[in-house]
């Protein structure tokens, strides 16, 4: 058994389906342009190796892991298509009015890449 398979088996069940992973039009454009290579969600939407299709292009999920909001760095924000954590935070809070930004709150990170043939 590979480390990836072992890690995959340790993940809890998905809470949603992969087709709901990236749905905001601006985010879809960022993914298609190669500017967004990760998405953080409050649940687990995909398994490692699963394929997400956006506008006819396939993206493979390479990593899925839990992360606290307080652990986010500017590099993580860049994975999401933003310049820094503050810009990312403002975007997230604009989609979820009234939601507090709690450093200890955990999210699921889904990292992906374009499938090339």
Secondary structure as GFF3:
##gff-version 3
##sequence-region A 1 117
A	DSSP	alpha_helix	3	10	.	.	.	ID=ss1
A	DSSP	three_ten_helix	18	20	.	.	.	ID=ss2
A	DSSP	alpha_helix	25	32	.	.	.	ID=ss3
A	DSSP	beta_strand	38	41	.	.	.	ID=ss4
A	DSSP	beta_strand	51	54	.	.	.	ID=ss5
A	DSSP	beta_strand	57	68	.	.	.	ID=ss6
A	DSSP	three_ten_helix	69	71	.	.	.	ID=ss7
A	DSSP	alpha_helix	74	79	.	.	.	ID=ss8
A	DSSP	alpha_helix	85	95	.	.	.	ID=ss9
A	DSSP	beta_strand	106	114	.	.	.	ID=ss10
###
